[in-house]
Structures are given as structure tokens and as C-alpha cells.
Amino acid sequence: MTQAATSSAAAPQAPAHIAIIMDGNGRWAKARGLPRVAGHQRGAEAARIAVRSCGELGVKYLTLYAFSSENWKRPVAEVDDLMSLLRFYLRREIGSLAEQGVRLRFIGSRERLAPDIITEIERSEALTHANSGLTLVVALNYGSHEEIVQAARLLAEDVAKGALRPADIDEAMFAARLSTADIPNPDLLIRTSGEQRLSNFLLWQAAYSELVFLDTCWPDFSRESLDQAIREFHRRDRRFGATHG
């Protein structure tokens, strides 16, 4: 029996929605005396492994934090490398994702993205729209603060137009204005590389997510890494603010 098969057999049932902060590409490359782009390239392979593994485990939603709204502060050359890698991934992988039954979704602002990248995003979403397998949500140029402000702005506009009373605003109404309105909140949120913070990722949605921090840098993320996080998830007692017994 192969190691992957053994790992799969040992893994408990996966949560419905897993979100991942894919951290550590640069550190992985630096530790090996390689340019940062090499870490991002290897990280793309780790993303393929995560998508394939989640599909095999029956995960319904996988959200990957690909590029934050703060990542524009990185050196121009690195941002250009990341965008080139995104182009390559979309053009090369979309056929494979479609064959796997994956539905591709993107959240985040598209304002600063190059026109050809926006075209590829729209094409990939349209091509996979009818798929009923794993929904892969890619957070690109995404920031949770900006998303929350935008939701508040939309509610304020409805109030200003007289279409809504302030007293009627509730959590469900606010959540319906988020970019994840039709996506369930993540059950499990994983961050790699040993850092233990959310970094402006799904702040509203992750209120009751189980957080698992792995020391593994993202390029070394494997099926076993995923199984390890899921096993830790099942050790947690999820009470959602209530008490048991």
C-alpha cells in the first residue's frame, strides 16, 4: 500500500469547508539558497496537492489565500512573478480542474489586476460554473477589512435610499453583502510556516473556525499535512459559545 493510500485510509472524515493561508514560500526558498520565485513555483504544486486531496476526501469548499491586498507592498519584481505564475496556473490548470469536477470561484477586488488576468478569471469561472465537485475559492487581491467596509457601505446605501431601516440590519443581512455570501463559513482554517495570525483573511467568516497552525512551509505541504490538520480538527470540541453537559 502506498503512503498516500495509507494516509487517506487513516484520515477521519474531512470538514465541509477548509480555508488555508499558504505561508512560507519565501522562507522555503531562502533556506535553500533559491530565489523567492522558486518558492512560489513549488507552492503552486502544493496547491495542486491540496486541491486534489480535498477532492478525494469529499471536502465541499476549499478557500486558498493566494494574494492579499497588502501583498502589493512587496517588491515589484516579486509581484510580477506572482502574477505571471497566476497566469500560467490559470491557463494550464483550468482543463484539469474542469475534468476533476472542480468549480472555481474568485473573491477579492479585481481593480488592480491586469486585464488579461481578469479575462482568465472570468473564463475559468464560466467554464467550471456547472461543476458539482469541490468548489475552489481563490482569494486574490483580497483583504477582509476592505470586504467588511464594502458590506457596510452597501447596507448604508440601502438605508440612504429608504430600502432598509437601520433597526432591521442583522448578522444575516450583513453576511449577505460579503463576497462569500453563498459560501458556508470555514470549519477549519490552516496556516502553514508556523505563523499564528489571520493576516486579514476571512475575519468575519472565521469567527468559529478551528485554527490549526503547522510549522511546515507551504511548498512542503502534503497530503499528510492535510490529514494532520484534519485529525487535529476532530480533536477539538466545537461548542459555538455554548456548553456541553
C-alpha positions as CSV (number, residue, x, y, z in Angstrom):
1,M,0.0,0.0,0.0
2,T,1.3,3.4,-0.9
3,Q,2.0,6.1,1.7
4,A,-0.8,8.3,0.2
5,A,-3.3,5.4,0.4
6,T,-2.3,4.7,3.9
7,S,-2.6,8.4,4.9
8,S,-6.0,8.6,3.2
9,A,-7.3,5.5,4.9
10,A,-6.2,6.8,8.3
11,A,-7.7,10.2,7.9
12,P,-11.1,10.9,9.6
13,Q,-13.9,12.5,7.7
14,A,-13.0,15.9,6.3
15,P,-14.8,19.1,7.3
16,A,-17.1,20.6,4.7
17,H,-15.0,23.8,4.2
18,I,-11.3,24.2,4.7
19,A,-9.5,27.5,4.3
20,I,-5.7,27.8,4.0
21,I,-3.3,30.7,4.4
22,M,-0.4,29.4,2.2
23,D,2.5,30.9,4.0
24,G,6.3,30.3,3.8
25,N,7.2,30.2,0.2
26,G,9.9,32.9,0.6
27,R,11.4,31.3,3.7
28,W,11.4,27.9,2.0
29,A,13.4,29.3,-1.0
30,K,15.8,31.3,1.2
31,A,16.6,28.2,3.3
32,R,17.7,26.5,0.1
33,G,19.6,29.5,-1.4
34,L,17.0,29.9,-4.1
35,P,15.2,33.0,-5.4
36,R,11.8,33.7,-3.9
37,V,10.0,32.8,-7.2
38,A,11.2,29.2,-6.8
39,G,9.3,29.0,-3.6
40,H,6.2,30.4,-5.3
41,Q,6.6,27.8,-8.1
42,R,6.9,25.0,-5.6
43,G,4.0,26.4,-3.7
44,A,1.8,26.1,-6.8
45,E,2.5,22.4,-6.8
46,A,1.5,22.3,-3.1
47,A,-1.8,24.0,-4.1
48,R,-2.4,21.2,-6.7
49,I,-1.9,18.6,-4.0
50,A,-4.3,20.4,-1.7
51,V,-7.0,20.6,-4.3
52,R,-6.6,17.0,-5.4
53,S,-6.5,15.8,-1.8
54,C,-9.6,17.8,-0.7
55,G,-11.5,16.5,-3.7
56,E,-10.6,12.9,-2.8
57,L,-11.6,13.5,0.9
58,G,-15.0,14.9,-0.1
59,V,-14.4,18.4,1.1
60,K,-17.1,20.7,-0.4
61,Y,-15.2,24.0,-0.3
62,L,-11.5,24.9,-0.3
63,T,-10.5,28.5,0.1
64,L,-6.9,29.4,-0.7
65,Y,-5.4,32.8,0.3
66,A,-3.4,33.4,-2.9
67,F,-2.6,37.1,-2.8
68,S,-3.7,39.7,-0.2
69,S,-4.5,43.3,-0.8
70,E,-1.4,44.1,1.3
71,N,0.9,41.9,-0.9
72,W,1.2,44.9,-3.4
73,K,3.7,46.3,-0.9
74,R,6.2,43.6,-1.9
75,P,9.0,44.3,-4.4
76,V,7.6,44.9,-7.9
77,A,9.7,42.0,-9.3
78,E,8.1,39.6,-6.8
79,V,4.6,40.8,-7.5
80,D,5.2,40.5,-11.3
81,D,6.5,36.9,-10.7
82,L,3.4,36.1,-8.7
83,M,1.1,37.5,-11.4
84,S,3.0,35.6,-14.1
85,L,2.6,32.4,-12.1
86,L,-1.1,33.1,-11.7
87,R,-1.5,33.5,-15.5
88,F,0.4,30.2,-16.1
89,Y,-1.6,28.3,-13.5
90,L,-5.0,29.5,-14.9
91,R,-4.1,28.7,-18.5
92,R,-2.5,25.3,-17.7
93,E,-4.6,24.0,-14.9
94,I,-8.2,25.0,-15.8
95,G,-8.7,22.0,-18.1
96,S,-7.5,19.6,-15.3
97,L,-9.7,21.3,-12.7
98,A,-12.7,21.1,-15.0
99,E,-12.1,17.4,-15.6
100,Q,-11.9,16.8,-11.8
101,G,-15.4,18.5,-11.5
102,V,-13.9,21.5,-9.6
103,R,-15.9,24.7,-9.6
104,L,-13.6,27.7,-9.5
105,R,-14.5,30.9,-7.7
106,F,-12.5,34.1,-7.0
107,I,-13.1,36.6,-4.2
108,G,-11.3,39.9,-3.7
109,S,-11.1,43.2,-5.7
110,R,-10.2,43.0,-9.4
111,E,-9.4,46.7,-9.8
112,R,-5.6,46.4,-9.7
113,L,-5.4,43.2,-11.7
114,A,-4.2,43.2,-15.3
115,P,-7.0,43.0,-18.0
116,D,-5.7,39.6,-19.3
117,I,-5.8,38.1,-15.8
118,I,-9.4,39.3,-15.3
119,T,-10.2,37.7,-18.6
120,E,-8.7,34.4,-17.5
121,I,-10.6,34.6,-14.2
122,E,-13.9,35.2,-15.9
123,R,-13.2,32.4,-18.4
124,S,-12.3,29.9,-15.7
125,E,-15.3,30.7,-13.6
126,A,-17.6,30.4,-16.6
127,L,-16.0,27.1,-17.8
128,T,-16.4,25.4,-14.4
129,H,-19.7,27.1,-13.2
130,A,-21.8,23.9,-13.7
131,N,-19.4,21.6,-11.9
132,S,-20.7,19.9,-8.8
133,G,-17.5,18.7,-7.1
134,L,-15.1,20.7,-4.9
135,T,-15.6,24.4,-5.0
136,L,-12.2,26.0,-5.1
137,V,-12.4,29.6,-3.8
138,V,-9.3,31.7,-4.6
139,A,-8.8,34.8,-2.5
140,L,-7.0,37.1,-4.9
141,N,-6.2,40.8,-4.1
142,Y,-8.4,40.1,-1.0
143,G,-8.5,41.8,2.3
144,S,-11.1,41.1,5.0
145,H,-11.1,44.7,6.3
146,E,-11.9,46.0,2.8
147,E,-14.6,43.4,2.3
148,I,-16.3,44.3,5.6
149,V,-16.2,48.0,4.8
150,Q,-17.7,47.3,1.4
151,A,-20.5,45.3,3.0
152,A,-21.2,48.2,5.5
153,R,-21.2,50.6,2.6
154,L,-23.8,48.6,0.7
155,L,-26.1,48.5,3.7
156,A,-25.6,52.3,4.2
157,E,-26.6,52.9,0.6
158,D,-29.8,50.8,1.1
159,V,-30.6,52.8,4.2
160,A,-30.0,56.1,2.3
161,K,-32.4,55.0,-0.5
162,G,-35.1,54.2,2.1
163,A,-35.0,50.5,1.1
164,L,-33.8,49.4,4.6
165,R,-34.2,50.6,8.2
166,P,-31.1,50.6,10.4
167,A,-33.0,48.7,13.1
168,D,-33.6,45.8,10.6
169,I,-29.9,45.2,10.0
170,D,-28.8,41.9,11.5
171,E,-25.9,39.4,11.1
172,A,-27.5,37.5,8.2
173,M,-28.2,40.7,6.3
174,F,-24.6,41.8,6.8
175,A,-23.2,38.4,5.7
176,A,-25.3,38.5,2.6
177,R,-23.3,41.6,1.5
178,L,-19.9,39.8,1.8
179,S,-18.2,38.3,-1.2
180,T,-18.7,34.8,0.4
181,A,-22.5,35.3,0.7
182,D,-23.3,31.9,-0.9
183,I,-20.4,30.1,0.7
184,P,-20.5,28.4,4.1
185,N,-18.1,29.7,6.7
186,P,-14.9,27.6,7.0
187,D,-14.9,24.8,9.6
188,L,-11.1,24.5,9.6
189,L,-8.6,27.3,8.9
190,I,-5.0,26.1,8.4
191,R,-1.9,28.4,8.3
192,T,1.5,27.0,7.3
193,S,5.0,28.1,8.2
194,G,4.5,28.4,12.0
195,E,3.0,31.9,12.0
196,Q,-0.1,32.2,14.2
197,R,-2.3,35.0,12.9
198,L,-5.1,35.5,10.4
199,S,-3.4,38.3,8.4
200,N,-6.7,40.0,7.3
201,F,-8.2,36.7,6.0
202,L,-11.9,35.8,6.4
203,L,-12.1,37.7,9.7
204,W,-15.9,37.6,9.8
205,Q,-16.3,34.1,8.3
206,A,-13.7,32.5,10.6
207,A,-15.3,33.6,13.9
208,Y,-15.9,30.0,14.9
209,S,-13.4,28.2,12.6
210,E,-11.0,25.8,14.2
211,L,-7.5,27.2,13.7
212,V,-4.6,24.9,13.0
213,F,-1.1,26.2,12.7
214,L,1.5,24.0,11.0
215,D,5.3,24.5,11.2
216,T,5.6,23.2,7.6
217,C,6.3,25.8,5.0
218,W,3.7,25.9,2.2
219,P,5.9,24.4,-0.5
220,D,6.3,21.3,1.7
221,F,2.6,20.9,2.3
222,S,1.5,17.4,1.5
223,R,-1.5,15.0,1.9
224,E,-0.1,14.0,5.2
225,S,0.0,17.7,6.3
226,L,-3.7,18.0,5.4
227,D,-4.5,14.7,7.2
228,Q,-2.6,16.0,10.3
229,A,-4.7,19.2,10.3
230,I,-7.9,17.3,9.9
231,R,-7.1,15.0,12.8
232,E,-6.4,18.0,15.0
233,F,-9.7,19.5,13.9
234,H,-11.5,16.3,15.1
235,R,-9.8,16.5,18.5
236,R,-11.5,19.9,19.1
237,D,-14.8,20.4,21.0
238,R,-16.8,22.8,18.8
239,R,-19.4,24.4,21.1
240,F,-20.0,27.7,19.2
241,G,-20.3,29.6,22.5
242,A,-22.5,27.0,24.3
243,T,-21.6,24.5,26.9
244,H,-21.9,20.7,26.9
245,G,-23.4,18.6,29.6
